[in-house]
């Protein structure tokens, strides 16, 4: 019993020390805060022509729900025959800080579909710039291997703004023999309302993908062991405080390297899933008693690297993916560049996300609340 009391006391002391360190760090940044993305007018897209994502708030539960328009999900709709849900537009009705999210799908009767029916669900803000590329900033992403994402709400969170325009798309899979009618897929977001003294470390989401810069993020897997990587530099210096990764089946390792210094920043491996298949890659919190975040700078190049081992003896079409994402806090005084809707890479990426091949249609001039 005495040993347990000592361990409990040490755990409390460690937690208090971490909170004090995080509070001091947050206060230091607040004294001269970094300039977060400045918002230009929305890109030349007629948003009214897109389907509408229904965004609702449950203030009592501190949840935001982003629901896409219903679609039918035929039996056997899997792989390349999965059902793509077209990009839909909405906006956040409240501001605050996101600390968790999950995805779910229900049919017309309200029956919950199996979790692996959701191949992916992506949410982005077209008015903000990504950290490593001049494309739209990714806010939230879930794949069938991801599961529920939840962070310590008092410590960390991703900032969102009231009136912030978001665009979301998704893909559904249904390898079994049952037909589902009127399927509604939604992302349920846990958030802390604005005006609270927490989270202590509030920053911006970021993403780095082995299939960057634009286009389909999946790739074919050759037989046996294979690797794929991508390198880039951040637009501004700052600290990575949370990092996680997403792999498909047969994925072995996903890593983030400081390629300039030759140093490993983070190493992730998928947990064991159901039926011996790979599960989600655990989320890493890059803060503790001795440090708060892994510092990155525009003068260095950073590499995301993924390793697969395909035992099938044949090529697995679109069987690979390797993306890392997390939370980033810019250095004090850092000026985050604006998104440039005229940039060719920005436009290619946006067309891919929206699922349109022709040039973007120009919308009538109007202002957008919150931007």
RODO-2510 file (C-alpha; in nm, 4 decimals, decimal comma):
residues 371
     n   res          X          Y          Z
     1     x     0,0000     0,0000     0,0000
     2     x     0,2832     0,2384     0,0847
     3     x     0,4378     0,1757    -0,2605
     4     x     0,1050     0,2502    -0,4289
     5     x     0,0684     0,5750    -0,2337
     6     x     0,4195     0,6812    -0,3353
     7     x     0,3498     0,6039    -0,7017
     8     x     0,0177     0,7895    -0,6896
     9     x     0,1849     1,0896    -0,5260
    10     x     0,4567     1,0952    -0,7906
    11     x     0,1967     1,0736    -1,0681
    12     x     0,0103     1,3729    -0,9255
    13     x     0,3329     1,5711    -0,8921
    14     x     0,4280     1,4867    -1,2509
    15     x     0,0838     1,5923    -1,3789
    16     x     0,0980     1,9213    -1,1875
    17     x     0,4475     1,9876    -1,3207
    18     x     0,3298     1,9204    -1,6763
    19     x     0,0320     2,1526    -1,6344
    20     x     0,2540     2,4256    -1,4904
    21     x     0,5013     2,3864    -1,7772
    22     x     0,2226     2,3923    -2,0345
    23     x     0,0632     2,6968    -1,8725
    24     x     0,3961     2,8812    -1,8705
    25     x     0,4507     2,7868    -2,2342
    26     x     0,1020     2,9080    -2,3294
    27     x     0,1512     3,2337    -2,1373
    28     x     0,4847     3,2898    -2,3100
    29     x     0,3216     3,2515    -2,6511
    30     x     0,0247     3,4674    -2,5572
    31     x     0,2570     3,7530    -2,4655
    32     x     0,3536     3,7795    -2,8336
    33     x     0,1261     3,5442    -3,0239
    34     x     0,2017     3,4093    -3,3676
    35     x     0,0018     3,5413    -3,6576
    36     x    -0,2284     3,2621    -3,7684
    37     x    -0,3476     3,2433    -4,1297
    38     x    -0,4900     3,5639    -4,2698
    39     x    -0,7942     3,5040    -4,4823
    40     x    -0,8307     3,6159    -4,8404
    41     x    -1,1658     3,6083    -5,0159
    42     x    -1,2885     3,2585    -5,0908
    43     x    -1,1479     3,0990    -5,4092
    44     x    -1,3389     3,1383    -5,7378
    45     x    -1,5949     2,8686    -5,6672
    46     x    -1,9716     2,8984    -5,6699
    47     x    -2,0224     2,7358    -5,3299
    48     x    -2,4004     2,7551    -5,3720
    49     x    -2,3715     2,4978    -5,6510
    50     x    -2,2318     2,2359    -5,4118
    51     x    -2,4414     2,0067    -5,1921
    52     x    -2,4924     2,1290    -4,8367
    53     x    -2,3324     1,9631    -4,5349
    54     x    -2,5634     1,9922    -4,2356
    55     x    -2,3600     2,1231    -3,9415
    56     x    -2,5341     2,1183    -3,6022
    57     x    -2,4260     2,1842    -3,2449
    58     x    -2,5176     2,0064    -2,9218
    59     x    -2,3998     2,2665    -2,6697
    60     x    -2,4823     2,0437    -2,3725
    61     x    -2,2532     1,7680    -2,4972
    62     x    -2,0056     2,0112    -2,6573
    63     x    -2,0378     1,8317    -2,9914
    64     x    -2,0489     1,9521    -3,3505
    65     x    -2,1939     1,7117    -3,6084
    66     x    -2,1035     1,7398    -3,9772
    67     x    -2,3458     1,5305    -4,1835
    68     x    -2,3220     1,4723    -4,5591
    69     x    -2,6215     1,4232    -4,7927
    70     x    -2,7685     1,0689    -4,7980
    71     x    -2,6660     0,8098    -5,0570
    72     x    -2,7623     0,4514    -5,1312
    73     x    -2,4927     0,1914    -5,0596
    74     x    -2,5290    -0,1161    -5,2837
    75     x    -2,4112    -0,4614    -5,1843
    76     x    -2,0551    -0,5351    -5,2880
    77     x    -1,9595    -0,1665    -5,3201
    78     x    -1,5942    -0,2004    -5,2215
    79     x    -1,2501    -0,1176    -5,3554
    80     x    -1,2733     0,0850    -5,6766
    81     x    -1,6506     0,0313    -5,6664
    82     x    -1,6977     0,2136    -5,3359
    83     x    -1,9529     0,4932    -5,3210
    84     x    -1,7997     0,8412    -5,3340
    85     x    -2,0018     1,1074    -5,1521
    86     x    -1,9553     1,4367    -5,3406
    87     x    -1,7967     1,7298    -5,1601
    88     x    -2,0455     1,9313    -4,9582
    89     x    -2,0038     2,2773    -4,8075
    90     x    -2,0998     2,4096    -4,4644
    91     x    -1,9640     2,6284    -4,1883
    92     x    -1,8914     2,6062    -3,8192
    93     x    -2,1718     2,7741    -3,6221
    94     x    -1,9481     2,8132    -3,3153
    95     x    -1,5832     2,8793    -3,2388
    96     x    -1,3553     2,6984    -3,0005
    97     x    -1,0972     2,4207    -2,9981
    98     x    -1,1417     2,0637    -3,1231
    99     x    -1,0044     1,7891    -2,8990
   100     x    -1,1670     1,4780    -3,0456
   101     x    -1,3723     1,3347    -3,3301
   102     x    -1,5217     1,0143    -3,4684
   103     x    -1,7217     0,9091    -3,7738
   104     x    -2,0383     0,7036    -3,8059
   105     x    -2,2908     0,6088    -4,0710
   106     x    -2,6598     0,5227    -4,0394
   107     x    -2,9161     0,4048    -4,2944
   108     x    -3,2612     0,5504    -4,3586
   109     x    -3,4046     0,3644    -4,0567
   110     x    -3,1380     0,4993    -3,8222
   111     x    -2,9555     0,1669    -3,8041
   112     x    -2,5820     0,2066    -3,7412
   113     x    -2,3615     0,0601    -4,0154
   114     x    -2,0400    -0,1332    -3,9395
   115     x    -1,7474     0,0970    -3,8620
   116     x    -1,5470    -0,0258    -4,1620
   117     x    -1,8208     0,0974    -4,3965
   118     x    -1,6551     0,4408    -4,3797
   119     x    -1,3466     0,4255    -4,5987
   120     x    -1,2632     0,7914    -4,5313
   121     x    -1,4167     1,1220    -4,4266
   122     x    -1,2196     1,4431    -4,4915
   123     x    -1,2831     1,8031    -4,3879
   124     x    -1,0850     2,1038    -4,5102
   125     x    -1,0926     2,4839    -4,5027
   126     x    -1,0410     2,6333    -4,8524
   127     x    -0,9476     2,9767    -4,7142
   128     x    -0,6481     2,8593    -4,5066
   129     x    -0,3100     2,7332    -4,6279
   130     x    -0,1539     2,4002    -4,5366
   131     x     0,1690     2,4007    -4,3349
   132     x     0,3876     2,2194    -4,5895
   133     x     0,2168     2,3103    -4,9193
   134     x     0,0251     2,6079    -5,0695
   135     x    -0,2999     2,4068    -5,0782
   136     x    -0,6192     2,4169    -4,8709
   137     x    -0,5665     2,3344    -4,5039
   138     x    -0,6904     1,9947    -4,3914
   139     x    -0,8835     2,0182    -4,0652
   140     x    -1,0050     1,6647    -3,9918
   141     x    -0,9608     1,3233    -4,1501
   142     x    -1,0757     0,9755    -4,0555
   143     x    -1,0159     0,6431    -4,2288
   144     x    -1,1558     0,3003    -4,1558
   145     x    -0,8399     0,2161    -3,9578
   146     x    -0,8430     0,5386    -3,7547
   147     x    -1,1083     0,4772    -3,4909
   148     x    -1,1980     0,7389    -3,2317
   149     x    -0,9569     1,0304    -3,1866
   150     x    -0,9528     1,2017    -2,8479
   151     x    -0,6938     1,4301    -2,6859
   152     x    -0,6636     1,5790    -2,3341
   153     x    -0,9115     1,8667    -2,3617
   154     x    -0,7405     2,0812    -2,0960
   155     x    -0,4017     2,0625    -2,2660
   156     x    -0,4402     2,0628    -2,6455
   157     x    -0,6904     2,1555    -2,9143
   158     x    -0,7248     2,2675    -3,2767
   159     x    -0,8725     2,6128    -3,3107
   160     x    -1,1871     2,6723    -3,5181
   161     x    -1,3735     2,9966    -3,5887
   162     x    -1,7421     3,0755    -3,5903
   163     x    -1,8471     3,1140    -3,9541
   164     x    -1,5435     2,9234    -4,0839
   165     x    -1,6328     2,7665    -4,4177
   166     x    -1,5600     2,3951    -4,4453
   167     x    -1,5792     2,1474    -4,7311
   168     x    -1,6188     1,7746    -4,6619
   169     x    -1,6185     1,4576    -4,8688
   170     x    -1,6308     1,0860    -4,7908
   171     x    -1,6260     0,7378    -4,9372
   172     x    -1,8287     0,4341    -4,8266
   173     x    -1,7503     0,0652    -4,8665
   174     x    -1,9879    -0,2292    -4,8387
   175     x    -1,8211    -0,5651    -4,9078
   176     x    -2,1172    -0,7677    -4,7774
   177     x    -2,4401    -0,8664    -4,9498
   178     x    -2,6762    -0,6213    -4,7836
   179     x    -2,8184    -0,3112    -4,9558
   180     x    -2,8331     0,0037    -4,7399
   181     x    -3,0705     0,2804    -4,8442
   182     x    -3,0365     0,6490    -4,7585
   183     x    -2,7022     0,6220    -4,5777
   184     x    -2,5980     0,9360    -4,3933
   185     x    -2,2335     0,9576    -4,2930
   186     x    -2,1336     1,2101    -4,0311
   187     x    -1,8398     1,3259    -3,8265
   188     x    -1,9027     1,4000    -3,4600
   189     x    -1,6540     1,6560    -3,3264
   190     x    -1,5805     1,7166    -2,9575
   191     x    -1,4933     2,0794    -2,8889
   192     x    -1,4248     2,3270    -2,6105
   193     x    -1,6298     2,6471    -2,6596
   194     x    -1,4373     2,9687    -2,7212
   195     x    -1,3787     3,1893    -2,4211
   196     x    -1,2617     2,9097    -2,1925
   197     x    -0,9133     2,9352    -2,0322
   198     x    -0,8267     2,5976    -2,1816
   199     x    -0,6824     2,4285    -2,3806
   200     x    -0,3400     2,5528    -2,2807
   201     x    -0,1900     2,4560    -2,6179
   202     x    -0,4248     2,5633    -2,8970
   203     x    -0,2850     2,5406    -3,2479
   204     x    -0,3521     2,4525    -3,6092
   205     x    -0,4009     2,1118    -3,7752
   206     x    -0,1361     2,0055    -4,0289
   207     x    -0,0810     1,7160    -4,2663
   208     x     0,2026     1,5569    -4,4637
   209     x     0,1420     1,2754    -4,7139
   210     x     0,3755     1,0435    -4,9052
   211     x     0,1525     1,1038    -5,2111
   212     x     0,1783     1,4828    -5,1966
   213     x     0,1565     1,7280    -5,3616
   214     x    -0,1912     1,6707    -5,5151
   215     x    -0,4155     1,3962    -5,6479
   216     x    -0,5213     1,0561    -5,5224
   217     x    -0,3388     0,9735    -5,1986
   218     x    -0,3558     0,5954    -5,2476
   219     x    -0,1004     0,4011    -5,4523
   220     x    -0,0411     0,0474    -5,5783
   221     x     0,1539    -0,1941    -5,3594
   222     x     0,4100    -0,4186    -5,5314
   223     x     0,4715    -0,7665    -5,3881
   224     x     0,6981    -0,7837    -5,0831
   225     x     0,8577    -0,4929    -4,9016
   226     x     0,8336    -0,1406    -5,0439
   227     x     0,8883     0,2160    -4,9273
   228     x     0,7535     0,5537    -5,0249
   229     x     0,8350     0,9035    -4,8987
   230     x     0,7850     1,2758    -4,9530
   231     x     0,9879     1,5746    -4,8323
   232     x     0,8882     1,9331    -4,7666
   233     x     0,9552     2,2384    -4,5522
   234     x     0,7051     2,4172    -4,3271
   235     x     0,5880     2,7668    -4,4152
   236     x     0,6692     2,8932    -4,0646
   237     x     0,8710     2,7682    -3,7660
   238     x     0,6965     2,6195    -3,4659
   239     x     0,6302     2,3114    -3,2569
   240     x     0,4569     1,9859    -3,3450
   241     x     0,2726     1,8939    -3,0250
   242     x     0,0566     1,6051    -3,1484
   243     x     0,1219     1,3583    -3,4312
   244     x    -0,0514     1,0516    -3,5677
   245     x    -0,0462     0,8451    -3,8843
   246     x    -0,2719     0,6528    -4,1187
   247     x    -0,1806     0,3331    -4,3019
   248     x    -0,3699     0,0738    -4,5000
   249     x    -0,3499    -0,3021    -4,4599
   250     x     0,0054    -0,4428    -4,4875
   251     x     0,1486    -0,1144    -4,3597
   252     x     0,4427    -0,1741    -4,1254
   253     x     0,5921     0,1609    -4,0312
   254     x     0,5250     0,5304    -4,0766
   255     x     0,7785     0,7927    -3,9682
   256     x     0,8623     1,1629    -3,9677
   257     x     1,2279     1,2561    -4,0169
   258     x     1,4240     1,5781    -4,0079
   259     x     1,5872     1,4991    -4,3412
   260     x     1,8314     1,7891    -4,3126
   261     x     1,9640     1,6801    -3,9741
   262     x     1,9156     1,3081    -4,0368
   263     x     1,7145     1,2747    -3,7139
   264     x     1,4018     1,0693    -3,6472
   265     x     1,1245     1,2828    -3,4973
   266     x     0,8512     1,0202    -3,4697
   267     x     0,8043     0,6493    -3,5404
   268     x     0,4624     0,4874    -3,5628
   269     x     0,3414     0,1321    -3,6112
   270     x    -0,0175     0,0105    -3,6442
   271     x    -0,1689    -0,1651    -3,3461
   272     x    -0,3040    -0,5168    -3,3853
   273     x    -0,6583    -0,5003    -3,5204
   274     x    -0,9396    -0,7482    -3,5593
   275     x    -0,8739    -1,0849    -3,7233
   276     x    -0,4998    -1,0214    -3,7178
   277     x    -0,5285    -0,7193    -3,9475
   278     x    -0,3505    -0,3905    -3,8831
   279     x    -0,5315    -0,1407    -3,6641
   280     x    -0,4915     0,2317    -3,6062
   281     x    -0,1536     0,3957    -3,5521
   282     x    -0,1485     0,5303    -3,1933
   283     x    -0,1420     0,9086    -3,1569
   284     x     0,1762     1,0483    -3,0030
   285     x     0,1795     1,3492    -2,7727
   286     x     0,5118     1,5264    -2,8234
   287     x     0,5072     1,7049    -2,4904
   288     x     0,6097     1,6141    -2,1408
   289     x     0,8013     1,7348    -1,8378
   290     x     1,1185     1,8105    -2,0336
   291     x     0,9773     1,9490    -2,3600
   292     x     0,6627     2,0823    -2,5206
   293     x     0,6648     1,9942    -2,8868
   294     x     0,9173     1,8985    -3,1534
   295     x     1,0489     2,2150    -3,3149
   296     x     1,0540     2,2428    -3,6950
   297     x     1,1835     2,5247    -3,9137
   298     x     1,1569     2,6355    -4,2801
   299     x     1,5352     2,6024    -4,3166
   300     x     1,5071     2,2221    -4,2831
   301     x     1,3370     1,9605    -4,4977
   302     x     1,1163     1,6993    -4,3334
   303     x     1,0401     1,3544    -4,4695
   304     x     0,7349     1,1380    -4,4163
   305     x     0,8289     0,7749    -4,4839
   306     x     0,6104     0,4675    -4,5041
   307     x     0,7015     0,0986    -4,5278
   308     x     0,4707    -0,1776    -4,6545
   309     x     0,5078    -0,5548    -4,6770
   310     x     0,2632    -0,7070    -4,9255
   311     x     0,2496    -1,0878    -4,8765
   312     x    -0,0053    -1,1618    -5,1514
   313     x     0,2487    -1,2244    -5,4265
   314     x     0,0715    -0,9781    -5,6576
   315     x     0,0167    -0,6048    -5,6936
   316     x    -0,2542    -0,4671    -5,4622
   317     x    -0,4241    -0,1909    -5,6586
   318     x    -0,4564     0,1310    -5,4544
   319     x    -0,3520    -0,0715    -5,1503
   320     x    -0,1109     0,1808    -5,0025
   321     x    -0,1479     0,5103    -4,8203
   322     x     0,0783     0,7008    -4,5845
   323     x    -0,0276     1,0228    -4,4182
   324     x     0,0700     1,1896    -4,0929
   325     x    -0,1188     1,4709    -3,9272
   326     x    -0,1421     1,6480    -3,5960
   327     x    -0,1371     1,9804    -3,4176
   328     x     0,1142     2,2605    -3,4809
   329     x     0,1826     2,5773    -3,2809
   330     x     0,3723     2,8515    -3,4680
   331     x     0,6596     3,0363    -3,3042
   332     x     0,5895     3,3725    -3,1492
   333     x     0,5742     3,6398    -3,4162
   334     x     0,5664     3,3921    -3,7055
   335     x     0,3505     3,5174    -3,9920
   336     x     0,1561     3,2359    -4,1538
   337     x     0,1162     3,3048    -4,5274
   338     x    -0,2306     3,3395    -4,6710
   339     x    -0,3865     3,0849    -4,8993
   340     x    -0,3499     3,1950    -5,2619
   341     x    -0,6517     3,0806    -5,4666
   342     x    -0,4690     3,1725    -5,7896
   343     x    -0,1821     2,9302    -5,7229
   344     x    -0,1865     2,6432    -5,9749
   345     x    -0,1121     2,3792    -5,7085
   346     x    -0,3909     2,5182    -5,4891
   347     x    -0,6383     2,4965    -5,7770
   348     x    -0,5338     2,1425    -5,8778
   349     x    -0,5747     2,0259    -5,5196
   350     x    -0,9127     2,1940    -5,4778
   351     x    -1,0421     2,0460    -5,8042
   352     x    -0,9353     1,7013    -5,6866
   353     x    -1,1044     1,7461    -5,3474
   354     x    -1,4236     1,8709    -5,5104
   355     x    -1,4111     1,5936    -5,7692
   356     x    -1,4309     1,8285    -6,0691
   357     x    -1,2065     1,8147    -6,3764
   358     x    -1,2825     2,1474    -6,5518
   359     x    -1,1516     2,4848    -6,4293
   360     x    -1,3219     2,6191    -6,1212
   361     x    -1,6314     2,8259    -6,1918
   362     x    -1,6167     3,1855    -6,0794
   363     x    -1,8766     3,2799    -5,8231
   364     x    -2,0576     3,6135    -5,8033
   365     x    -1,8732     3,8596    -5,5802
   366     x    -1,9869     3,8308    -5,2203
   367     x    -1,8382     3,8385    -4,8755
   368     x    -1,8098     3,5383    -4,6466
   369     x    -1,8865     3,5769    -4,2803
   370     x    -1,5926     3,5041    -4,0560
   371     x    -1,3256     3,5345    -4,3283
***
